């Protein structure tokens, strides 16, 4: 498995090429907590299939803040 981490001034994105998930998801206490912290800063959490990041399979987690 490979993982790509992209970090810029207002976002971090982690994409792996593993098994992935079937649908977009923010379920689970870890992701919910991360979404709450991003929202408190006016940002957002994106979590789901890596296809949105151009991968053929895997999982994508992205946090963006203004």
PDBQT receptor file of N, H, CA, C and O in Angstrom, charges set to zero:
ATOM      1  N   UNK A   1       0.841  -1.165   0.000  1.00  0.00    +0.000 N 
ATOM      2  CA  UNK A   1       0.000   0.000   0.000  1.00  0.00    +0.000 C 
ATOM      3  C   UNK A   1       0.890   1.233   0.000  1.00  0.00    +0.000 C 
ATOM      4  O   UNK A   1       1.957   1.254   0.614  1.00  0.00    +0.000 OA
ATOM      5  N   UNK A   2       0.425   2.261  -0.705  1.00  0.00    +0.000 N 
ATOM      6  H   UNK A   2      -0.441   2.244  -1.204  1.00  0.00    +0.000 HD
ATOM      7  CA  UNK A   2       1.117   3.541  -0.733  1.00  0.00    +0.000 C 
ATOM      8  C   UNK A   2       0.188   4.623  -0.201  1.00  0.00    +0.000 C 
ATOM      9  O   UNK A   2      -1.032   4.547  -0.351  1.00  0.00    +0.000 OA
ATOM     10  N   UNK A   3       0.789   5.631   0.421  1.00  0.00    +0.000 N 
ATOM     11  H   UNK A   3       1.779   5.693   0.543  1.00  0.00    +0.000 HD
ATOM     12  CA  UNK A   3       0.048   6.759   0.956  1.00  0.00    +0.000 C 
ATOM     13  C   UNK A   3       0.688   8.035   0.424  1.00  0.00    +0.000 C 
ATOM     14  O   UNK A   3       1.910   8.180   0.425  1.00  0.00    +0.000 OA
ATOM     15  N   UNK A   4      -0.150   8.947  -0.025  1.00  0.00    +0.000 N 
ATOM     16  H   UNK A   4      -1.143   8.829  -0.026  1.00  0.00    +0.000 HD
ATOM     17  CA  UNK A   4       0.340  10.257  -0.470  1.00  0.00    +0.000 C 
ATOM     18  C   UNK A   4      -0.216  11.308   0.486  1.00  0.00    +0.000 C 
ATOM     19  O   UNK A   4      -1.422  11.372   0.725  1.00  0.00    +0.000 OA
ATOM     20  N   UNK A   5       0.685  12.135   1.031  1.00  0.00    +0.000 N 
ATOM     21  H   UNK A   5       1.664  12.083   0.837  1.00  0.00    +0.000 HD
ATOM     22  CA  UNK A   5       0.285  13.220   1.919  1.00  0.00    +0.000 C 
ATOM     23  C   UNK A   5       0.639  14.531   1.223  1.00  0.00    +0.000 C 
ATOM     24  O   UNK A   5       1.787  14.751   0.838  1.00  0.00    +0.000 OA
ATOM     25  N   UNK A   6      -0.354  15.390   1.067  1.00  0.00    +0.000 N 
ATOM     26  H   UNK A   6      -1.287  15.210   1.380  1.00  0.00    +0.000 HD
ATOM     27  CA  UNK A   6      -0.150  16.700   0.454  1.00  0.00    +0.000 C 
ATOM     28  C   UNK A   6      -0.491  17.751   1.498  1.00  0.00    +0.000 C 
ATOM     29  O   UNK A   6      -1.580  17.747   2.071  1.00  0.00    +0.000 OA
ATOM     30  N   UNK A   7       0.438  18.634   1.730  1.00  0.00    +0.000 N 
ATOM     31  H   UNK A   7       1.323  18.638   1.264  1.00  0.00    +0.000 HD
ATOM     32  CA  UNK A   7       0.256  19.679   2.723  1.00  0.00    +0.000 C 
ATOM     33  C   UNK A   7       0.463  21.030   2.062  1.00  0.00    +0.000 C 
ATOM     34  O   UNK A   7       1.480  21.256   1.405  1.00  0.00    +0.000 OA
ATOM     35  N   UNK A   8      -0.495  21.924   2.233  1.00  0.00    +0.000 N 
ATOM     36  H   UNK A   8      -1.321  21.740   2.766  1.00  0.00    +0.000 HD
ATOM     37  CA  UNK A   8      -0.335  23.289   1.747  1.00  0.00    +0.000 C 
ATOM     38  C   UNK A   8      -0.772  24.230   2.858  1.00  0.00    +0.000 C 
ATOM     39  O   UNK A   8      -1.119  23.777   3.949  1.00  0.00    +0.000 OA
ATOM     40  N   UNK A   9      -0.762  25.506   2.604  1.00  0.00    +0.000 N 
ATOM     41  H   UNK A   9      -0.481  25.874   1.718  1.00  0.00    +0.000 HD
ATOM     42  CA  UNK A   9      -1.022  26.491   3.645  1.00  0.00    +0.000 C 
ATOM     43  C   UNK A   9      -2.400  26.321   4.288  1.00  0.00    +0.000 C 
ATOM     44  O   UNK A   9      -2.540  26.544   5.491  1.00  0.00    +0.000 OA
ATOM     45  N   UNK A  10      -3.405  25.939   3.529  1.00  0.00    +0.000 N 
ATOM     46  H   UNK A  10      -3.291  25.759   2.552  1.00  0.00    +0.000 HD
ATOM     47  CA  UNK A  10      -4.774  25.874   4.044  1.00  0.00    +0.000 C 
ATOM     48  C   UNK A  10      -5.410  24.490   4.005  1.00  0.00    +0.000 C 
ATOM     49  O   UNK A  10      -6.610  24.361   4.250  1.00  0.00    +0.000 OA
ATOM     50  N   UNK A  11      -4.631  23.452   3.701  1.00  0.00    +0.000 N 
ATOM     51  H   UNK A  11      -3.656  23.557   3.502  1.00  0.00    +0.000 HD
ATOM     52  CA  UNK A  11      -5.224  22.120   3.614  1.00  0.00    +0.000 C 
ATOM     53  C   UNK A  11      -4.174  21.036   3.805  1.00  0.00    +0.000 C 
ATOM     54  O   UNK A  11      -2.984  21.232   3.562  1.00  0.00    +0.000 OA
ATOM     55  N   UNK A  12      -4.664  19.887   4.249  1.00  0.00    +0.000 N 
ATOM     56  H   UNK A  12      -5.631  19.728   4.447  1.00  0.00    +0.000 HD
ATOM     57  CA  UNK A  12      -3.869  18.668   4.256  1.00  0.00    +0.000 C 
ATOM     58  C   UNK A  12      -4.742  17.581   3.639  1.00  0.00    +0.000 C 
ATOM     59  O   UNK A  12      -5.934  17.490   3.933  1.00  0.00    +0.000 OA
ATOM     60  N   UNK A  13      -4.145  16.763   2.787  1.00  0.00    +0.000 N 
ATOM     61  H   UNK A  13      -3.176  16.837   2.548  1.00  0.00    +0.000 HD
ATOM     62  CA  UNK A  13      -4.867  15.676   2.144  1.00  0.00    +0.000 C 
ATOM     63  C   UNK A  13      -4.036  14.413   2.247  1.00  0.00    +0.000 C 
ATOM     64  O   UNK A  13      -2.837  14.413   1.972  1.00  0.00    +0.000 OA
ATOM     65  N   UNK A  14      -4.697  13.335   2.648  1.00  0.00    +0.000 N 
ATOM     66  H   UNK A  14      -5.671  13.335   2.872  1.00  0.00    +0.000 HD
ATOM     67  CA  UNK A  14      -4.057  12.028   2.753  1.00  0.00    +0.000 C 
ATOM     68  C   UNK A  14      -4.854  11.075   1.882  1.00  0.00    +0.000 C 
ATOM     69  O   UNK A  14      -6.061  10.920   2.066  1.00  0.00    +0.000 OA
ATOM     70  N   UNK A  15      -4.181  10.436   0.934  1.00  0.00    +0.000 N 
ATOM     71  H   UNK A  15      -3.200  10.562   0.785  1.00  0.00    +0.000 HD
ATOM     72  CA  UNK A  15      -4.826   9.500   0.006  1.00  0.00    +0.000 C 
ATOM     73  C   UNK A  15      -4.031   8.210   0.017  1.00  0.00    +0.000 C 
ATOM     74  O   UNK A  15      -2.811   8.228  -0.151  1.00  0.00    +0.000 OA
ATOM     75  N   UNK A  16      -4.717   7.086   0.214  1.00  0.00    +0.000 N 
ATOM     76  H   UNK A  16      -5.707   7.072   0.351  1.00  0.00    +0.000 HD
ATOM     77  CA  UNK A  16      -4.027   5.804   0.115  1.00  0.00    +0.000 C 
ATOM     78  C   UNK A  16      -4.625   4.991  -1.027  1.00  0.00    +0.000 C 
ATOM     79  O   UNK A  16      -5.687   5.325  -1.552  1.00  0.00    +0.000 OA
ATOM     80  N   UNK A  17      -3.939   3.934  -1.400  1.00  0.00    +0.000 N 
ATOM     81  H   UNK A  17      -3.076   3.663  -0.973  1.00  0.00    +0.000 HD
ATOM     82  CA  UNK A  17      -4.416   3.088  -2.496  1.00  0.00    +0.000 C 
ATOM     83  C   UNK A  17      -4.875   1.728  -1.987  1.00  0.00    +0.000 C 
ATOM     84  O   UNK A  17      -4.814   0.725  -2.698  1.00  0.00    +0.000 OA
ATOM     85  N   UNK A  18      -5.334   1.717  -0.747  1.00  0.00    +0.000 N 
ATOM     86  H   UNK A  18      -5.384   2.532  -0.169  1.00  0.00    +0.000 HD
ATOM     87  CA  UNK A  18      -5.788   0.465  -0.139  1.00  0.00    +0.000 C 
ATOM     88  C   UNK A  18      -7.183   0.074  -0.565  1.00  0.00    +0.000 C 
ATOM     89  O   UNK A  18      -7.638   0.440  -1.649  1.00  0.00    +0.000 OA
ATOM     90  N   UNK A  19      -7.845  -0.656   0.271  1.00  0.00    +0.000 N 
ATOM     91  H   UNK A  19      -7.475  -0.953   1.151  1.00  0.00    +0.000 HD
ATOM     92  CA  UNK A  19      -9.166  -1.205  -0.017  1.00  0.00    +0.000 C 
ATOM     93  C   UNK A  19     -10.224  -0.124  -0.186  1.00  0.00    +0.000 C 
ATOM     94  O   UNK A  19     -11.165  -0.300  -0.960  1.00  0.00    +0.000 OA
ATOM     95  N   UNK A  20     -10.085   0.993   0.525  1.00  0.00    +0.000 N 
ATOM     96  H   UNK A  20      -9.321   1.136   1.154  1.00  0.00    +0.000 HD
ATOM     97  CA  UNK A  20     -11.017   2.103   0.363  1.00  0.00    +0.000 C 
ATOM     98  C   UNK A  20     -12.343   1.864   1.034  1.00  0.00    +0.000 C 
ATOM     99  O   UNK A  20     -12.464   1.029   1.930  1.00  0.00    +0.000 OA
ATOM    100  N   UNK A  21     -13.341   2.610   0.590  1.00  0.00    +0.000 N 
ATOM    101  H   UNK A  21     -13.243   3.288  -0.138  1.00  0.00    +0.000 HD
ATOM    102  CA  UNK A  21     -14.688   2.479   1.134  1.00  0.00    +0.000 C 
ATOM    103  C   UNK A  21     -15.684   2.598  -0.009  1.00  0.00    +0.000 C 
ATOM    104  O   UNK A  21     -15.352   3.074  -1.094  1.00  0.00    +0.000 OA
ATOM    105  N   UNK A  22     -16.894   2.163   0.248  1.00  0.00    +0.000 N 
ATOM    106  H   UNK A  22     -17.164   1.776   1.130  1.00  0.00    +0.000 HD
ATOM    107  CA  UNK A  22     -17.899   2.125  -0.811  1.00  0.00    +0.000 C 
ATOM    108  C   UNK A  22     -18.573   3.468  -1.056  1.00  0.00    +0.000 C 
ATOM    109  O   UNK A  22     -18.948   3.769  -2.189  1.00  0.00    +0.000 OA
ATOM    110  N   UNK A  23     -18.730   4.272  -0.026  1.00  0.00    +0.000 N 
ATOM    111  H   UNK A  23     -18.425   4.028   0.895  1.00  0.00    +0.000 HD
ATOM    112  CA  UNK A  23     -19.425   5.557  -0.168  1.00  0.00    +0.000 C 
ATOM    113  C   UNK A  23     -18.710   6.627   0.628  1.00  0.00    +0.000 C 
ATOM    114  O   UNK A  23     -17.899   6.331   1.506  1.00  0.00    +0.000 OA
ATOM    115  N   UNK A  24     -19.022   7.888   0.310  1.00  0.00    +0.000 N 
ATOM    116  H   UNK A  24     -19.680   8.128  -0.403  1.00  0.00    +0.000 HD
ATOM    117  CA  UNK A  24     -18.458   8.997   1.076  1.00  0.00    +0.000 C 
ATOM    118  C   UNK A  24     -18.917   8.877   2.522  1.00  0.00    +0.000 C 
ATOM    119  O   UNK A  24     -20.070   8.537   2.788  1.00  0.00    +0.000 OA
ATOM    120  N   UNK A  25     -18.014   9.156   3.450  1.00  0.00    +0.000 N 
ATOM    121  H   UNK A  25     -17.078   9.432   3.234  1.00  0.00    +0.000 HD
ATOM    122  CA  UNK A  25     -18.338   8.898   4.841  1.00  0.00    +0.000 C 
ATOM    123  C   UNK A  25     -17.667   9.897   5.762  1.00  0.00    +0.000 C 
ATOM    124  O   UNK A  25     -16.549  10.342   5.500  1.00  0.00    +0.000 OA
ATOM    125  N   UNK A  26     -18.347  10.248   6.838  1.00  0.00    +0.000 N 
ATOM    126  H   UNK A  26     -19.255   9.887   7.051  1.00  0.00    +0.000 HD
ATOM    127  CA  UNK A  26     -17.724  10.985   7.929  1.00  0.00    +0.000 C 
ATOM    128  C   UNK A  26     -18.045  10.273   9.240  1.00  0.00    +0.000 C 
ATOM    129  O   UNK A  26     -17.944  10.874  10.309  1.00  0.00    +0.000 OA
ATOM    130  N   UNK A  27     -18.435   8.991   9.169  1.00  0.00    +0.000 N 
ATOM    131  H   UNK A  27     -18.517   8.503   8.300  1.00  0.00    +0.000 HD
ATOM    132  CA  UNK A  27     -18.825   8.233  10.348  1.00  0.00    +0.000 C 
ATOM    133  C   UNK A  27     -17.620   7.896  11.201  1.00  0.00    +0.000 C 
ATOM    134  O   UNK A  27     -16.485   7.858  10.725  1.00  0.00    +0.000 OA
ATOM    135  N   UNK A  28     -17.892   7.655  12.462  1.00  0.00    +0.000 N 
ATOM    136  H   UNK A  28     -18.813   7.685  12.848  1.00  0.00    +0.000 HD
ATOM    137  CA  UNK A  28     -16.847   7.264  13.394  1.00  0.00    +0.000 C 
ATOM    138  C   UNK A  28     -16.417   8.434  14.261  1.00  0.00    +0.000 C 
ATOM    139  O   UNK A  28     -16.403   9.578  13.807  1.00  0.00    +0.000 OA
ATOM    140  N   UNK A  29     -16.067   8.149  15.508  1.00  0.00    +0.000 N 
ATOM    141  H   UNK A  29     -16.079   7.220  15.876  1.00  0.00    +0.000 HD
ATOM    142  CA  UNK A  29     -15.730   9.234  16.432  1.00  0.00    +0.000 C 
ATOM    143  C   UNK A  29     -14.471  10.006  16.046  1.00  0.00    +0.000 C 
ATOM    144  O   UNK A  29     -14.386  11.206  16.306  1.00  0.00    +0.000 OA
ATOM    145  N   UNK A  30     -13.508   9.354  15.440  1.00  0.00    +0.000 N 
ATOM    146  H   UNK A  30     -13.577   8.379  15.228  1.00  0.00    +0.000 HD
ATOM    147  CA  UNK A  30     -12.283  10.047  15.040  1.00  0.00    +0.000 C 
ATOM    148  C   UNK A  30     -12.527  11.062  13.951  1.00  0.00    +0.000 C 
ATOM    149  O   UNK A  30     -12.095  12.210  14.058  1.00  0.00    +0.000 OA
ATOM    150  N   UNK A  31     -13.218  10.651  12.902  1.00  0.00    +0.000 N 
ATOM    151  H   UNK A  31     -13.570   9.719  12.815  1.00  0.00    +0.000 HD
ATOM    152  CA  UNK A  31     -13.527  11.572  11.806  1.00  0.00    +0.000 C 
ATOM    153  C   UNK A  31     -14.526  12.636  12.240  1.00  0.00    +0.000 C 
ATOM    154  O   UNK A  31     -14.435  13.785  11.806  1.00  0.00    +0.000 OA
ATOM    155  N   UNK A  32     -15.478  12.266  13.090  1.00  0.00    +0.000 N 
ATOM    156  H   UNK A  32     -15.552  11.333  13.442  1.00  0.00    +0.000 HD
ATOM    157  CA  UNK A  32     -16.455  13.245  13.577  1.00  0.00    +0.000 C 
ATOM    158  C   UNK A  32     -15.751  14.324  14.397  1.00  0.00    +0.000 C 
ATOM    159  O   UNK A  32     -16.053  15.509  14.257  1.00  0.00    +0.000 OA
ATOM    160  N   UNK A  33     -14.825  13.918  15.241  1.00  0.00    +0.000 N 
ATOM    161  H   UNK A  33     -14.580  12.956  15.354  1.00  0.00    +0.000 HD
ATOM    162  CA  UNK A  33     -14.078  14.884  16.038  1.00  0.00    +0.000 C 
ATOM    163  C   UNK A  33     -13.218  15.795  15.171  1.00  0.00    +0.000 C 
ATOM    164  O   UNK A  33     -13.125  16.996  15.424  1.00  0.00    +0.000 OA
ATOM    165  N   UNK A  34     -12.597  15.224  14.159  1.00  0.00    +0.000 N 
ATOM    166  H   UNK A  34     -12.673  14.248  13.954  1.00  0.00    +0.000 HD
ATOM    167  CA  UNK A  34     -11.787  16.021  13.244  1.00  0.00    +0.000 C 
ATOM    168  C   UNK A  34     -12.667  17.001  12.469  1.00  0.00    +0.000 C 
ATOM    169  O   UNK A  34     -12.277  18.149  12.255  1.00  0.00    +0.000 OA
ATOM    170  N   UNK A  35     -13.841  16.558  12.054  1.00  0.00    +0.000 N 
ATOM    171  H   UNK A  35     -14.157  15.626  12.228  1.00  0.00    +0.000 HD
ATOM    172  CA  UNK A  35     -14.781  17.442  11.349  1.00  0.00    +0.000 C 
ATOM    173  C   UNK A  35     -15.219  18.590  12.252  1.00  0.00    +0.000 C 
ATOM    174  O   UNK A  35     -15.334  19.728  11.796  1.00  0.00    +0.000 OA
ATOM    175  N   UNK A  36     -15.465  18.304  13.524  1.00  0.00    +0.000 N 
ATOM    176  H   UNK A  36     -15.372  17.380  13.895  1.00  0.00    +0.000 HD
ATOM    177  CA  UNK A  36     -15.857  19.349  14.472  1.00  0.00    +0.000 C 
ATOM    178  C   UNK A  36     -14.744  20.374  14.655  1.00  0.00    +0.000 C 
ATOM    179  O   UNK A  36     -15.013  21.574  14.697  1.00  0.00    +0.000 OA
ATOM    180  N   UNK A  37     -13.508  19.919  14.762  1.00  0.00    +0.000 N 
ATOM    181  H   UNK A  37     -13.290  18.944  14.727  1.00  0.00    +0.000 HD
ATOM    182  CA  UNK A  37     -12.390  20.850  14.941  1.00  0.00    +0.000 C 
ATOM    183  C   UNK A  37     -12.182  21.698  13.691  1.00  0.00    +0.000 C 
ATOM    184  O   UNK A  37     -11.888  22.889  13.793  1.00  0.00    +0.000 OA
ATOM    185  N   UNK A  38     -12.332  21.097  12.517  1.00  0.00    +0.000 N 
ATOM    186  H   UNK A  38     -12.571  20.130  12.435  1.00  0.00    +0.000 HD
ATOM    187  CA  UNK A  38     -12.209  21.873  11.280  1.00  0.00    +0.000 C 
ATOM    188  C   UNK A  38     -13.329  22.907  11.189  1.00  0.00    +0.000 C 
ATOM    189  O   UNK A  38     -13.083  24.056  10.824  1.00  0.00    +0.000 OA
ATOM    190  N   UNK A  39     -14.557  22.506  11.520  1.00  0.00    +0.000 N 
ATOM    191  H   UNK A  39     -14.757  21.572  11.817  1.00  0.00    +0.000 HD
ATOM    192  CA  UNK A  39     -15.702  23.412  11.464  1.00  0.00    +0.000 C 
ATOM    193  C   UNK A  39     -15.530  24.579  12.437  1.00  0.00    +0.000 C 
ATOM    194  O   UNK A  39     -15.932  25.703  12.135  1.00  0.00    +0.000 OA
ATOM    195  N   UNK A  40     -14.940  24.320  13.592  1.00  0.00    +0.000 N 
ATOM    196  H   UNK A  40     -14.614  23.407  13.838  1.00  0.00    +0.000 HD
ATOM    197  CA  UNK A  40     -14.714  25.384  14.573  1.00  0.00    +0.000 C 
ATOM    198  C   UNK A  40     -13.789  26.463  14.020  1.00  0.00    +0.000 C 
ATOM    199  O   UNK A  40     -13.816  27.604  14.482  1.00  0.00    +0.000 OA
ATOM    200  N   UNK A  41     -12.973  26.104  13.034  1.00  0.00    +0.000 N 
ATOM    201  H   UNK A  41     -12.952  25.177  12.659  1.00  0.00    +0.000 HD
ATOM    202  CA  UNK A  41     -12.075  27.058  12.380  1.00  0.00    +0.000 C 
ATOM    203  C   UNK A  41     -12.666  27.602  11.081  1.00  0.00    +0.000 C 
ATOM    204  O   UNK A  41     -12.003  28.340  10.352  1.00  0.00    +0.000 OA
ATOM    205  N   UNK A  42     -13.917  27.233  10.796  1.00  0.00    +0.000 N 
ATOM    206  H   UNK A  42     -14.456  26.634  11.388  1.00  0.00    +0.000 HD
ATOM    207  CA  UNK A  42     -14.556  27.660   9.550  1.00  0.00    +0.000 C 
ATOM    208  C   UNK A  42     -14.203  26.774   8.371  1.00  0.00    +0.000 C 
ATOM    209  O   UNK A  42     -14.450  27.141   7.222  1.00  0.00    +0.000 OA
ATOM    210  N   UNK A  43     -13.624  25.603   8.643  1.00  0.00    +0.000 N 
ATOM    211  H   UNK A  43     -13.423  25.304   9.577  1.00  0.00    +0.000 HD
ATOM    212  CA  UNK A  43     -13.181  24.703   7.580  1.00  0.00    +0.000 C 
ATOM    213  C   UNK A  43     -14.124  23.539   7.372  1.00  0.00    +0.000 C 
ATOM    214  O   UNK A  43     -15.259  23.537   7.848  1.00  0.00    +0.000 OA
ATOM    215  N   UNK A  44     -13.625  22.547   6.648  1.00  0.00    +0.000 N 
ATOM    216  H   UNK A  44     -12.702  22.550   6.261  1.00  0.00    +0.000 HD
ATOM    217  CA  UNK A  44     -14.439  21.359   6.381  1.00  0.00    +0.000 C 
ATOM    218  C   UNK A  44     -13.562  20.131   6.241  1.00  0.00    +0.000 C 
ATOM    219  O   UNK A  44     -12.373  20.216   5.933  1.00  0.00    +0.000 OA
ATOM    220  N   UNK A  45     -14.182  18.996   6.476  1.00  0.00    +0.000 N 
ATOM    221  H   UNK A  45     -15.148  18.928   6.727  1.00  0.00    +0.000 HD
ATOM    222  CA  UNK A  45     -13.541  17.691   6.328  1.00  0.00    +0.000 C 
ATOM    223  C   UNK A  45     -14.183  16.989   5.146  1.00  0.00    +0.000 C 
ATOM    224  O   UNK A  45     -15.407  16.982   5.011  1.00  0.00    +0.000 OA
ATOM    225  N   UNK A  46     -13.366  16.401   4.297  1.00  0.00    +0.000 N 
ATOM    226  H   UNK A  46     -12.372  16.406   4.406  1.00  0.00    +0.000 HD
ATOM    227  CA  UNK A  46     -13.842  15.587   3.180  1.00  0.00    +0.000 C 
ATOM    228  C   UNK A  46     -13.239  14.201   3.385  1.00  0.00    +0.000 C 
ATOM    229  O   UNK A  46     -12.021  14.061   3.492  1.00  0.00    +0.000 OA
ATOM    230  N   UNK A  47     -14.081  13.190   3.440  1.00  0.00    +0.000 N 
ATOM    231  H   UNK A  47     -15.071  13.304   3.352  1.00  0.00    +0.000 HD
ATOM    232  CA  UNK A  47     -13.599  11.822   3.622  1.00  0.00    +0.000 C 
ATOM    233  C   UNK A  47     -14.420  10.892   2.752  1.00  0.00    +0.000 C 
ATOM    234  O   UNK A  47     -15.648  10.975   2.728  1.00  0.00    +0.000 OA
ATOM    235  N   UNK A  48     -13.740  10.003   2.036  1.00  0.00    +0.000 N 
ATOM    236  H   UNK A  48     -12.743   9.936   2.055  1.00  0.00    +0.000 HD
ATOM    237  CA  UNK A  48     -14.466   9.062   1.197  1.00  0.00    +0.000 C 
ATOM    238  C   UNK A  48     -13.551   8.392   0.200  1.00  0.00    +0.000 C 
ATOM    239  O   UNK A  48     -12.334   8.370   0.382  1.00  0.00    +0.000 OA
ATOM    240  N   UNK A  49     -14.124   7.852  -0.843  1.00  0.00    +0.000 N 
ATOM    241  H   UNK A  49     -15.113   7.870  -0.991  1.00  0.00    +0.000 HD
ATOM    242  CA  UNK A  49     -13.333   7.138  -1.848  1.00  0.00    +0.000 C 
ATOM    243  C   UNK A  49     -12.255   8.031  -2.465  1.00  0.00    +0.000 C 
ATOM    244  O   UNK A  49     -12.479   9.221  -2.691  1.00  0.00    +0.000 OA
ATOM    245  N   UNK A  50     -11.109   7.458  -2.730  1.00  0.00    +0.000 N 
ATOM    246  H   UNK A  50     -10.927   6.491  -2.547  1.00  0.00    +0.000 HD
ATOM    247  CA  UNK A  50      -9.974   8.206  -3.270  1.00  0.00    +0.000 C 
ATOM    248  C   UNK A  50     -10.166   8.597  -4.729  1.00  0.00    +0.000 C 
ATOM    249  O   UNK A  50      -9.376   9.380  -5.257  1.00  0.00    +0.000 OA
ATOM    250  N   UNK A  51     -11.188   8.075  -5.394  1.00  0.00    +0.000 N 
ATOM    251  H   UNK A  51     -11.830   7.439  -4.966  1.00  0.00    +0.000 HD
ATOM    252  CA  UNK A  51     -11.416   8.419  -6.795  1.00  0.00    +0.000 C 
ATOM    253  C   UNK A  51     -11.560   9.926  -6.976  1.00  0.00    +0.000 C 
ATOM    254  O   UNK A  51     -11.221  10.454  -8.035  1.00  0.00    +0.000 OA
ATOM    255  N   UNK A  52     -12.057  10.624  -5.959  1.00  0.00    +0.000 N 
ATOM    256  H   UNK A  52     -12.332  10.195  -5.099  1.00  0.00    +0.000 HD
ATOM    257  CA  UNK A  52     -12.207  12.074  -6.034  1.00  0.00    +0.000 C 
ATOM    258  C   UNK A  52     -10.856  12.768  -6.160  1.00  0.00    +0.000 C 
ATOM    259  O   UNK A  52     -10.782  13.915  -6.601  1.00  0.00    +0.000 OA
ATOM    260  N   UNK A  53      -9.794  12.078  -5.775  1.00  0.00    +0.000 N 
ATOM    261  H   UNK A  53      -9.854  11.146  -5.417  1.00  0.00    +0.000 HD
ATOM    262  CA  UNK A  53      -8.441  12.638  -5.869  1.00  0.00    +0.000 C 
ATOM    263  C   UNK A  53      -7.676  12.050  -7.048  1.00  0.00    +0.000 C 
ATOM    264  O   UNK A  53      -6.467  12.253  -7.160  1.00  0.00    +0.000 OA
ATOM    265  N   UNK A  54      -8.361  11.327  -7.927  1.00  0.00    +0.000 N 
ATOM    266  H   UNK A  54      -9.343  11.163  -7.837  1.00  0.00    +0.000 HD
ATOM    267  CA  UNK A  54      -7.731  10.780  -9.118  1.00  0.00    +0.000 C 
ATOM    268  C   UNK A  54      -7.159   9.383  -8.966  1.00  0.00    +0.000 C 
ATOM    269  O   UNK A  54      -6.528   8.879  -9.894  1.00  0.00    +0.000 OA
ATOM    270  N   UNK A  55      -7.362   8.744  -7.824  1.00  0.00    +0.000 N 
ATOM    271  H   UNK A  55      -7.875   9.154  -7.070  1.00  0.00    +0.000 HD
ATOM    272  CA  UNK A  55      -6.865   7.380  -7.629  1.00  0.00    +0.000 C 
ATOM    273  C   UNK A  55      -7.904   6.380  -8.140  1.00  0.00    +0.000 C 
ATOM    274  O   UNK A  55      -9.075   6.726  -8.294  1.00  0.00    +0.000 OA
ATOM    275  N   UNK A  56      -7.485   5.162  -8.399  1.00  0.00    +0.000 N 
ATOM    276  H   UNK A  56      -6.534   4.881  -8.274  1.00  0.00    +0.000 HD
ATOM    277  CA  UNK A  56      -8.419   4.140  -8.884  1.00  0.00    +0.000 C 
ATOM    278  C   UNK A  56      -9.076   3.383  -7.744  1.00  0.00    +0.000 C 
ATOM    279  O   UNK A  56     -10.124   2.767  -7.941  1.00  0.00    +0.000 OA
ATOM    280  N   UNK A  57      -8.488   3.415  -6.560  1.00  0.00    +0.000 N 
ATOM    281  H   UNK A  57      -7.638   3.916  -6.400  1.00  0.00    +0.000 HD
ATOM    282  CA  UNK A  57      -9.071   2.804  -5.369  1.00  0.00    +0.000 C 
ATOM    283  C   UNK A  57      -8.422   3.446  -4.159  1.00  0.00    +0.000 C 
ATOM    284  O   UNK A  57      -7.446   4.183  -4.291  1.00  0.00    +0.000 OA
ATOM    285  N   UNK A  58      -8.958   3.170  -2.988  1.00  0.00    +0.000 N 
ATOM    286  H   UNK A  58      -9.752   2.571  -2.881  1.00  0.00    +0.000 HD
ATOM    287  CA  UNK A  58      -8.374   3.697  -1.777  1.00  0.00    +0.000 C 
ATOM    288  C   UNK A  58      -9.293   4.656  -1.055  1.00  0.00    +0.000 C 
ATOM    289  O   UNK A  58     -10.487   4.741  -1.344  1.00  0.00    +0.000 OA
ATOM    290  N   UNK A  59      -8.708   5.384  -0.102  1.00  0.00    +0.000 N 
ATOM    291  H   UNK A  59      -7.739   5.315   0.133  1.00  0.00    +0.000 HD
ATOM    292  CA  UNK A  59      -9.450   6.288   0.761  1.00  0.00    +0.000 C 
ATOM    293  C   UNK A  59      -8.811   7.662   0.745  1.00  0.00    +0.000 C 
ATOM    294  O   UNK A  59      -7.587   7.781   0.676  1.00  0.00    +0.000 OA
ATOM    295  N   UNK A  60      -9.627   8.692   0.806  1.00  0.00    +0.000 N 
ATOM    296  H   UNK A  60     -10.621   8.595   0.862  1.00  0.00    +0.000 HD
ATOM    297  CA  UNK A  60      -9.139  10.076   0.796  1.00  0.00    +0.000 C 
ATOM    298  C   UNK A  60      -9.655  10.799   2.035  1.00  0.00    +0.000 C 
ATOM    299  O   UNK A  60     -10.838  10.725   2.368  1.00  0.00    +0.000 OA
ATOM    300  N   UNK A  61      -8.753  11.494   2.707  1.00  0.00    +0.000 N 
ATOM    301  H   UNK A  61      -7.792  11.554   2.437  1.00  0.00    +0.000 HD
ATOM    302  CA  UNK A  61      -9.103  12.350   3.832  1.00  0.00    +0.000 C 
ATOM    303  C   UNK A  61      -8.497  13.708   3.570  1.00  0.00    +0.000 C 
ATOM    304  O   UNK A  61      -7.288  13.820   3.368  1.00  0.00    +0.000 OA
ATOM    305  N   UNK A  62      -9.324  14.751   3.568  1.00  0.00    +0.000 N 
ATOM    306  H   UNK A  62     -10.306  14.660   3.732  1.00  0.00    +0.000 HD
ATOM    307  CA  UNK A  62      -8.848  16.103   3.308  1.00  0.00    +0.000 C 
ATOM    308  C   UNK A  62      -9.483  17.049   4.311  1.00  0.00    +0.000 C 
ATOM    309  O   UNK A  62     -10.690  16.999   4.551  1.00  0.00    +0.000 OA
ATOM    310  N   UNK A  63      -8.663  17.911   4.894  1.00  0.00    +0.000 N 
ATOM    311  H   UNK A  63      -7.683  17.952   4.699  1.00  0.00    +0.000 HD
ATOM    312  CA  UNK A  63      -9.147  18.950   5.787  1.00  0.00    +0.000 C 
ATOM    313  C   UNK A  63      -8.712  20.278   5.190  1.00  0.00    +0.000 C 
ATOM    314  O   UNK A  63      -7.538  20.494   4.889  1.00  0.00    +0.000 OA
ATOM    315  N   UNK A  64      -9.704  21.174   5.026  1.00  0.00    +0.000 N 
ATOM    316  H   UNK A  64     -10.658  20.999   5.271  1.00  0.00    +0.000 HD
ATOM    317  CA  UNK A  64      -9.444  22.510   4.462  1.00  0.00    +0.000 C 
ATOM    318  C   UNK A  64      -9.902  23.550   5.480  1.00  0.00    +0.000 C 
ATOM    319  O   UNK A  64     -10.954  23.399   6.101  1.00  0.00    +0.000 OA
ATOM    320  N   UNK A  65      -9.117  24.592   5.644  1.00  0.00    +0.000 N 
ATOM    321  H   UNK A  65      -8.262  24.715   5.139  1.00  0.00    +0.000 HD
ATOM    322  CA  UNK A  65      -9.500  25.720   6.497  1.00  0.00    +0.000 C 
ATOM    323  C   UNK A  65      -9.305  27.007   5.712  1.00  0.00    +0.000 C 
ATOM    324  O   UNK A  65      -8.439  27.085   4.841  1.00  0.00    +0.000 OA
ATOM    325  N   UNK A  66     -10.125  28.032   6.026  1.00  0.00    +0.000 N 
ATOM    326  H   UNK A  66     -10.829  27.969   6.734  1.00  0.00    +0.000 HD
ATOM    327  CA  UNK A  66     -10.015  29.294   5.269  1.00  0.00    +0.000 C 
ATOM    328  C   UNK A  66      -8.742  30.071   5.602  1.00  0.00    +0.000 C 
ATOM    329  O   UNK A  66      -8.512  31.146   5.048  1.00  0.00    +0.000 OA
TER     330      UNK A  66
